[in-house]
Amino acid sequence: MLGLMAKKVGMTQVFDDSGNLTPVTVIRVDPNIVIAQKTAEKYGYSAVVLGFEDMKKGRVTKPYAGQFPENITPKKRLREFRNFEKECAVGDSLGAEVLSECRYVDVTGTSKGKGFQGVIKRWGFSGGRSTHGSKFHREPGSTGQCTSPGRSFKNIKMPGRMGRERVTVLNLKVVKVDVDNQLIMVRGAVPGVNKGTIIVRAAVKK
């Protein structure tokens, strides 16, 4: 499966030849360096390990540096892509051209953190009425029974930290692949903040 690590630049809009507006997210593909190749004979499956973003020398420990070939600078992020459909060798630099033939992609990222939120924002509870003497507005309401079982069950929807989770958006249409500038434009939004690291893969369900 083809895939790359990239950076989310932000959103903009483009117009086609008919004048129709399309909202797009711009993704910048910095060099993805092939760190290692795994074969089915040795590991039981075939895969390619890609590295993304150089690390500062002072932050590289010897055990971490040991997994990189001598001529490759240690990378901040490593990602394994199984059944990689493009021929490559250790040390090769991959870019947006890997996904130039894909019409749809899946994008994985970390969603924006919202902090501690109540049940109305976090879970979409409707809340109580605002007037006519009601004192029940944004509270969660009952969270369990009385003496039996005498506790709240697990997985009850309650207030808590919201966001900053791994999110995958499927089947985003590729509007344009600019190989010269290493940019990919996909229709719609992708998870995460601007300048955040995301994973772009060829769509699984298309």
C-alpha positions in Angstrom: 0.0 0.0 0.0 1.4 3.4 -1.0 1.7 6.0 1.7 3.8 9.0 3.0 4.2 11.2 6.0 3.5 14.9 5.4 2.7 18.2 6.9 -0.7 19.9 6.9 -0.3 23.5 5.5 -3.9 24.7 5.7 -7.1 25.1 3.7 -7.9 27.2 0.7 -10.2 26.9 -2.4 -9.7 26.3 -6.1 -11.9 26.7 -9.1 -12.2 24.2 -11.9 -12.7 25.0 -15.6 -16.5 25.3 -15.2 -16.1 27.9 -12.4 -17.1 25.5 -9.6 -15.5 26.2 -6.2 -13.8 23.3 -4.3 -12.6 23.6 -0.7 -9.2 21.9 -0.4 -6.6 21.1 2.2 -3.0 21.7 1.1 -0.5 19.0 2.2 3.3 19.5 1.9 5.3 16.4 1.4 8.8 16.8 2.8 11.4 14.1 1.9 10.5 10.6 3.2 13.7 8.6 3.5 13.7 4.8 3.2 15.3 3.6 6.5 14.8 -0.1 6.0 13.0 -2.8 4.0 11.4 -5.9 5.6 11.0 -9.0 3.5 8.5 -11.8 3.9 11.3 -14.4 4.2 12.7 -12.8 7.3 9.8 -11.0 9.0 6.7 -12.9 7.6 5.5 -9.8 5.7 6.9 -7.2 3.4 7.1 -3.6 4.3 9.1 -0.3 3.9 10.2 1.8 6.9 10.1 5.5 6.2 11.7 8.3 8.2 10.5 11.9 8.4 12.1 15.1 9.8 15.7 15.3 10.9 16.5 15.2 14.6 19.0 17.5 16.4 22.3 15.7 17.1 22.0 16.5 20.8 18.7 14.7 21.1 19.8 11.4 19.5 20.6 8.5 21.8 23.0 5.8 20.7 20.3 3.0 20.9 17.9 5.1 18.8 20.7 6.0 16.3 21.6 2.3 15.9 18.5 1.6 13.7 19.6 4.0 11.0 22.2 3.3 8.3 25.4 5.3 8.7 24.7 7.7 5.8 21.2 8.6 7.0 20.5 11.3 9.6 18.3 10.0 12.4 14.6 11.0 12.0 12.0 12.2 14.4 9.3 10.0 13.1 9.3 6.4 11.7 6.4 4.8 10.0 6.1 1.3 8.5 4.0 0.8 5.3 3.2 -2.8 4.5 3.0 -4.1 0.9 4.6 -1.0 -0.5 3.8 -1.0 -4.2 6.8 1.2 -5.4 10.3 -0.1 -6.0 12.8 1.6 -3.7 16.0 1.0 -1.9 17.4 2.0 1.5 18.5 5.7 1.4 16.0 6.7 -1.4 14.0 9.9 -0.9 10.3 9.7 -1.7 8.0 12.6 -2.3 4.6 13.5 -3.7 5.2 11.6 -6.9 4.4 8.4 -5.0 0.8 9.3 -4.8 0.5 11.0 -8.2 -1.6 8.2 -9.7 -4.0 8.0 -6.7 -7.5 9.5 -7.1 -8.6 9.0 -3.5 -6.5 8.9 -0.2 -7.0 8.2 3.5 -5.5 10.8 5.8 -4.6 10.0 9.5 -3.7 12.7 12.0 -4.2 13.8 15.6 -7.3 15.9 16.1 -7.2 19.3 17.8 -7.4 19.2 21.6 -10.5 20.9 23.1 -9.6 20.6 26.8 -12.0 19.5 29.5 -15.6 19.8 28.1 -19.1 19.0 29.4 -21.5 16.5 28.0 -23.3 18.9 25.7 -20.2 19.7 23.7 -18.4 16.4 24.1 -21.3 14.0 23.4 -24.1 16.2 22.0 -26.5 15.9 24.9 -29.6 18.2 24.5 -29.6 19.6 28.0 -32.7 20.9 29.8 -35.0 23.8 29.2 -33.7 27.3 29.8 -36.9 28.9 31.3 -40.1 28.2 33.3 -38.2 27.7 36.6 -36.0 24.9 35.3 -32.7 24.4 37.2 -31.5 21.7 34.8 -29.6 23.3 32.0 -26.3 21.7 31.0 -25.9 18.9 33.6 -25.4 15.3 32.4 -28.4 13.9 34.5 -28.4 10.4 35.9 -25.3 8.2 35.5 -26.6 5.0 36.9 -29.0 3.1 39.2 -29.6 3.2 43.0 -28.6 0.4 45.5 -28.3 -2.2 42.9 -25.7 -2.2 41.4 -24.7 0.9 43.5 -22.2 2.2 41.0 -21.9 3.7 37.5 -21.1 1.3 34.7 -18.0 1.7 32.6 -18.2 3.7 29.4 -20.9 6.1 30.6 -20.8 9.3 28.7 -19.5 11.9 31.1 -17.5 15.2 31.0 -13.8 14.9 30.3 -11.0 15.7 28.0 -12.1 16.1 24.4 -10.0 15.8 21.2 -6.3 15.1 20.6 -7.1 11.6 19.4 -5.9 9.7 16.4 -8.5 10.2 13.6 -8.6 8.8 10.1 -10.7 10.4 7.3 -11.4 8.0 4.4 -11.8 8.5 0.7 -10.7 12.1 0.3 -10.6 13.1 -3.4 -7.2 14.2 -4.7 -7.8 17.5 -6.5 -4.2 18.1 -7.6 -0.7 16.8 -7.1 2.1 19.3 -7.6 5.3 17.3 -7.9 7.5 20.3 -8.5 6.5 22.0 -5.2 5.8 18.7 -3.4 2.2 19.6 -2.6 -1.0 17.5 -2.6 -4.5 19.1 -2.6 -7.4 17.0 -1.3 -11.0 17.9 -1.2 -12.3 18.7 2.3 -10.7 18.9 5.7 -8.1 16.7 7.4 -7.6 16.2 11.1 -5.1 18.2 13.1 -3.6 21.6 13.4 -1.7 23.5 10.7 2.0 22.3 10.5 0.9 19.1 12.1 2.3 15.7 10.9 -0.2 13.5 9.1 -0.1 10.2 7.2 -1.4 10.1 3.7 -2.2 6.6 2.2 -3.8 5.4 -1.0 -7.5 4.8 -0.2 -8.3 1.3 1.1 -12.0 1.2 0.2 -11.7 2.7 -3.3 
